[in-house]
Amino acid sequence: MTSWSAILIQLGENLAMLLALMFLYGILREKRLHTFDFRSRVLLGLLLGLTAFFGMMTPVQVYPGIMLDSRVVMAGLAGAFGGAAGGLSALVPIISYRIYLGGSGMLSGIGAVSAGALTGWLFYRFWPLKTRGITFFLPLG
């Protein structure tokens, strides 16, 4: 069994990677004059998908053979903030790498990230834009 301190360090590394890529997204978005068009949503999805991709390379091992990573969370966020374009563009690197990894959990892993992206898209589609605040994240979580 992995110690709790090692698990927290690995989770911190994954969080730092997410923050670094979101910082990069913020810089790229400022260059586009604050528009959030189709290309911006695809870029957001790709960055979140790449974050999940790199997170899958460094998973948190709880027990031997049982690993945690943030791929479902990233797919859900891509769908919630980027809509269908963001969700689908995040799924490309995530599912591609999951297929590359193979194993007995491949189909359930693909189903989980697809469900996460779909759930995010449903929030994007049906949650009124004017009411999105901090409470937007509570039911999504």
Salt bridges, closest charged atoms under 4 A:
ASP37 OD2 - ARG32 NH2 2.66
ASP69 OD2 - ARG71 NH1 2.83
